[in-house]
Amino acid sequence: MAIVQTITAYTPDILILQGIDYDHQNVAAHALSQLLNQNGHPLPYVLMPTTNTGVPTGLDMDGDRKLGTPRDAQGYGRFFGHGSVAILSKFPIQIEQVQSFHDVLWSAVTPPENLRELIPADSLEVQRLASKVFAAVPVQVAEQTLWVLSHHATPPVFDGPEDRNGHRNAAENLFWLGALSGQHAAQIGTNFIIAGQLNVDPHSGQGRKTDLIRLISDSRLQNPFADWPADDRHTVTYQTAGPLRVSELLPSANLRVTSLGMSDDPPISDEIKHTRHRLLWIDVEIPN
């Protein structure tokens, strides 16, 4: 399998996968863990955070006068768990301490009056913010805890002039700034890495770039790829939109980044039905 070859080539200690189907027993992620173990790179600790993809609402969430479509779910999905997030680790995941914010309402982070043109009135008290997950995952590394903060924002496209998806994308990407300040009862330690697919490039393509820059410029974070060569800064190349940077690894300011990199560009071919993203990696040292 290509995914196993890529993972074993880069030997991560903690791996965050975006776009893997969720199942309650973590069957898919455990099967991948077993394959990695068989190929000499064990990542025995597995977590698939609770997801919003395909979760039915019973409402016409996108205002197209139809019910039960993928866009009427809490997060776009043709079935429950469609294309979610998994975390595999060499180090123990403190399962009992995982914090999930998938059920935070969009209206809890954006004033309801600013949402009236984006969400039907009967959906305001139902629509969650996360299109997939918001998970704060503590990983025990020796005597320290490293928090992995992961989400997968909705693409800021596939909507109308109201820019519903653009606004939702921006609110999702800014979520962690509030959580790090203790909003939504979040309790996140000082050692953390935001690891997610933000689905917006700070320079190219569509999306609300001012909000993204607010995130990646926050003083509590580092943006280790900020000085990466401009002609090689993209994390994916779309056949229509071209090369874009849509994924990020943003460690807390107190962590020391010792090295970083990206995998090579996957080949673009008509035979590949799904766009393939590059793997990002950073090595960090935790204080003490």
C-alpha positions as CSV (number, residue, x, y, z in Angstrom):
1,M,0.0,0.0,0.0
2,A,1.3,3.5,-0.9
3,I,0.2,4.9,2.4
4,V,2.2,2.3,4.3
5,Q,5.3,3.0,2.1
6,T,5.1,6.7,2.7
7,I,4.6,6.4,6.5
8,T,7.4,3.9,7.0
9,A,9.7,6.1,4.9
10,Y,9.3,9.1,7.2
11,T,8.9,7.1,10.5
12,P,6.7,9.5,12.5
13,D,6.3,9.1,16.2
14,I,2.9,10.7,16.1
15,L,0.8,10.6,12.9
16,I,-2.3,12.6,12.1
17,L,-4.3,11.3,9.1
18,Q,-6.9,13.5,7.4
19,G,-9.6,11.9,5.3
20,I,-9.9,8.5,6.8
21,D,-13.4,7.1,7.4
22,Y,-14.5,7.0,11.0
23,D,-15.8,3.9,12.7
24,H,-16.7,3.6,16.4
25,Q,-14.4,0.6,17.1
26,N,-11.4,2.2,15.2
27,V,-11.3,-0.8,13.0
28,A,-9.8,1.0,10.0
29,A,-7.2,2.8,12.0
30,H,-6.2,-0.4,13.9
31,A,-5.9,-2.3,10.6
32,L,-3.5,0.4,9.4
33,S,-1.6,0.2,12.7
34,Q,-1.2,-3.6,12.2
35,L,0.1,-3.1,8.7
36,L,2.6,-0.5,9.9
37,N,3.7,-2.9,12.7
38,Q,4.2,-5.7,10.1
39,N,6.3,-3.3,8.0
40,G,8.6,-2.5,10.9
41,H,7.2,0.8,12.1
42,P,4.8,0.2,15.1
43,L,2.3,2.9,16.0
44,P,0.2,0.9,18.5
45,Y,-1.8,3.7,20.1
46,V,-4.8,4.7,18.0
47,L,-7.6,7.3,18.3
48,M,-10.4,8.3,16.0
49,P,-12.1,11.4,17.5
50,T,-15.8,11.7,17.4
51,T,-16.8,13.2,14.1
52,N,-19.6,15.3,12.6
53,T,-19.4,14.0,9.0
54,G,-22.7,12.5,7.9
55,V,-24.4,13.2,11.2
56,P,-28.1,13.8,10.2
57,T,-29.9,16.9,11.4
58,G,-33.3,16.3,9.9
59,L,-33.2,19.9,8.6
60,D,-32.5,21.6,5.3
61,M,-29.2,23.0,6.4
62,D,-28.1,24.3,3.0
63,G,-31.4,25.9,2.0
64,D,-31.9,23.9,-1.2
65,R,-35.4,22.8,-0.2
66,K,-34.2,19.1,0.0
67,L,-33.7,17.0,3.1
68,G,-31.2,14.2,3.8
69,T,-28.5,15.3,1.4
70,P,-24.8,15.2,2.4
71,R,-24.9,18.9,2.9
72,D,-27.7,18.6,5.4
73,A,-25.5,16.7,7.8
74,Q,-23.6,18.5,10.5
75,G,-20.5,18.0,8.4
76,Y,-20.6,17.0,4.7
77,G,-20.7,13.3,4.5
78,R,-22.4,10.6,2.3
79,F,-22.5,8.5,5.5
80,F,-21.7,8.8,9.1
81,G,-17.9,9.1,9.6
82,H,-17.1,9.9,5.9
83,G,-13.6,11.2,5.6
84,S,-12.7,12.0,9.1
85,V,-9.4,12.1,11.2
86,A,-7.3,9.5,12.9
87,I,-4.3,9.8,15.2
88,L,-1.7,7.0,15.6
89,S,1.2,7.2,18.0
90,K,4.3,5.5,19.2
91,F,3.7,7.0,22.6
92,P,0.6,6.4,24.8
93,I,-2.5,8.5,24.1
94,Q,-4.2,9.5,27.3
95,I,-7.6,8.4,26.1
96,E,-9.4,9.5,29.4
97,Q,-8.1,13.0,29.0
98,V,-9.1,13.6,25.4
99,Q,-11.2,16.6,24.9
100,S,-13.7,16.7,22.0
101,F,-15.4,19.9,20.9
102,H,-17.3,18.5,17.9
103,D,-20.6,19.5,19.5
104,V,-19.8,23.3,19.9
105,L,-22.4,25.3,18.0
106,W,-21.4,27.7,15.3
107,S,-23.5,30.3,17.1
108,A,-21.3,29.9,20.2
109,V,-18.3,31.3,18.5
110,T,-19.9,33.6,15.9
111,P,-22.6,36.1,16.9
112,P,-26.0,34.8,15.7
113,E,-26.8,38.0,14.0
114,N,-23.8,37.4,11.7
115,L,-25.1,34.0,10.8
116,R,-28.6,34.9,9.6
117,E,-27.5,35.2,6.0
118,L,-25.5,32.0,6.2
119,I,-27.8,29.5,8.1
120,P,-31.6,29.0,7.9
121,A,-33.2,30.4,11.0
122,D,-34.4,27.0,12.2
123,S,-30.8,25.7,12.0
124,L,-29.1,28.3,14.2
125,E,-29.6,26.2,17.4
126,V,-28.5,23.0,15.7
127,Q,-25.6,23.8,13.4
128,R,-22.3,22.7,14.9
129,L,-19.1,24.5,14.0
130,A,-16.8,21.5,13.3
131,S,-17.4,20.1,9.8
132,K,-15.3,17.0,11.0
133,V,-13.7,17.2,14.4
134,F,-12.1,19.4,17.1
135,A,-10.0,17.1,19.2
136,A,-7.4,18.0,21.9
137,V,-5.4,14.8,22.3
138,P,-2.8,14.4,25.1
139,V,0.1,12.2,24.3
140,Q,2.5,11.0,27.0
141,V,6.1,11.5,26.0
142,A,8.4,10.4,28.8
143,E,7.5,12.7,31.7
144,Q,5.8,15.3,29.5
145,T,2.4,15.7,27.9
146,L,2.2,16.9,24.3
147,W,-1.2,18.0,23.2
148,V,-2.2,17.3,19.6
149,L,-4.9,19.8,18.5
150,S,-6.5,18.6,15.3
151,H,-9.3,19.6,13.0
152,H,-10.2,19.6,9.3
153,A,-11.9,22.8,8.2
154,T,-14.5,22.8,5.4
155,P,-13.2,24.0,2.0
156,P,-14.1,27.7,1.5
157,V,-15.8,26.8,-1.8
158,F,-18.9,25.0,-3.2
159,D,-21.4,27.7,-2.0
160,G,-23.0,30.9,-3.3
161,P,-22.3,34.6,-2.9
162,E,-23.2,34.4,0.8
163,D,-19.8,32.6,1.2
164,R,-21.2,30.2,3.9
165,N,-18.3,27.8,3.6
166,G,-15.8,30.6,3.6
167,H,-17.1,31.9,6.8
168,R,-17.3,28.5,8.4
169,N,-13.8,27.7,7.3
170,A,-12.5,30.8,9.0
171,A,-14.4,30.2,12.2
172,E,-13.1,26.6,12.3
173,N,-9.5,27.7,11.8
174,L,-9.8,30.3,14.6
175,F,-11.4,27.9,17.0
176,W,-8.1,26.9,18.7
177,L,-7.2,30.4,19.6
178,G,-10.3,30.6,21.8
179,A,-9.8,27.1,23.2
180,L,-6.2,28.0,24.2
181,S,-7.7,30.9,26.1
182,G,-10.0,28.5,28.0
183,Q,-13.2,29.0,26.0
184,H,-15.6,26.0,25.8
185,A,-14.1,24.7,29.1
186,A,-10.9,23.7,27.2
187,Q,-8.0,22.7,29.4
188,I,-4.9,22.4,27.2
189,G,-1.4,22.3,28.5
190,T,1.5,24.5,27.4
191,N,3.1,21.9,25.0
192,F,0.9,21.6,22.0
193,I,0.9,21.3,18.2
194,I,-2.0,22.4,16.0
195,A,-2.0,19.7,13.3
196,G,-4.8,20.1,10.7
197,Q,-6.0,20.6,7.3
198,L,-7.0,24.3,7.2
199,N,-8.1,24.2,3.6
200,V,-7.1,27.7,2.8
201,D,-3.8,29.1,1.5
202,P,-2.6,32.5,3.0
203,H,-1.6,33.7,-0.5
204,S,-3.4,31.9,-3.2
205,G,-6.9,30.5,-4.0
206,Q,-10.1,31.2,-2.2
207,G,-10.8,31.7,1.5
208,R,-10.8,34.4,4.1
209,K,-7.0,34.9,4.3
210,T,-7.1,37.6,7.0
211,D,-8.5,35.1,9.5
212,L,-6.0,32.5,8.6
213,I,-3.1,34.9,9.0
214,R,-4.5,35.8,12.4
215,L,-4.1,32.2,13.4
216,I,-0.6,31.5,12.0
217,S,0.7,34.8,13.4
218,D,-0.5,34.3,16.9
219,S,2.3,34.8,19.5
220,R,1.4,31.5,21.2
221,L,2.3,29.6,18.1
222,Q,5.2,29.1,15.7
223,N,4.8,28.9,11.9
224,P,7.9,26.7,11.1
225,F,7.3,26.6,7.4
226,A,7.0,30.4,7.1
227,D,10.4,30.6,5.4
228,W,10.0,27.5,3.3
229,P,10.8,28.2,-0.4
230,A,7.9,29.9,-2.1
231,D,8.0,27.5,-5.1
232,D,7.8,24.5,-2.8
233,R,5.5,25.7,0.0
234,H,2.3,24.0,-1.3
235,T,1.0,20.8,0.4
236,V,-1.3,19.8,-2.5
237,T,-1.7,20.4,-6.2
238,Y,-5.3,20.5,-7.5
239,Q,-6.0,19.9,-11.1
240,T,-8.2,23.0,-11.2
241,A,-6.8,25.4,-8.5
242,G,-3.2,24.4,-8.9
243,P,-0.7,24.2,-6.0
244,L,-2.0,25.4,-2.6
245,R,-0.9,25.2,1.0
246,V,-3.9,23.8,2.9
247,S,-2.3,21.8,5.7
248,E,-0.3,23.2,8.7
249,L,1.8,22.1,11.7
250,L,1.8,24.9,14.2
251,P,3.7,24.1,17.4
252,S,3.5,26.1,20.6
253,A,6.1,28.9,21.0
254,N,7.9,27.0,23.7
255,L,8.7,23.9,21.7
256,R,12.1,23.9,19.8
257,V,11.7,22.8,16.2
258,T,14.9,20.9,15.3
259,S,14.0,19.9,11.7
260,L,11.1,19.9,9.3
261,G,10.1,18.9,5.8
262,M,7.6,17.6,3.3
263,S,7.3,14.6,1.1
264,D,7.7,14.9,-2.6
265,D,4.9,15.9,-4.8
266,P,2.6,13.0,-5.7
267,P,2.2,12.5,-9.4
268,I,-0.8,14.1,-11.1
269,S,-2.5,11.6,-13.3
270,D,-6.0,11.1,-14.7
271,E,-5.8,7.6,-13.3
272,I,-5.7,9.0,-9.7
273,K,-9.3,9.7,-8.8
274,H,-8.6,11.5,-5.5
275,T,-6.1,14.4,-5.0
276,R,-3.1,13.3,-3.0
277,H,-1.6,15.6,-0.4
278,R,2.0,15.9,0.7
279,L,3.0,14.6,4.1
280,L,4.3,17.4,6.4
281,W,6.6,16.6,9.3
282,I,8.4,18.5,12.1
283,D,10.8,17.3,14.8
284,V,10.4,19.1,18.1
285,E,12.1,19.1,21.5
286,I,9.8,19.5,24.6
287,P,11.2,21.6,27.4
288,N,12.8,19.6,30.2
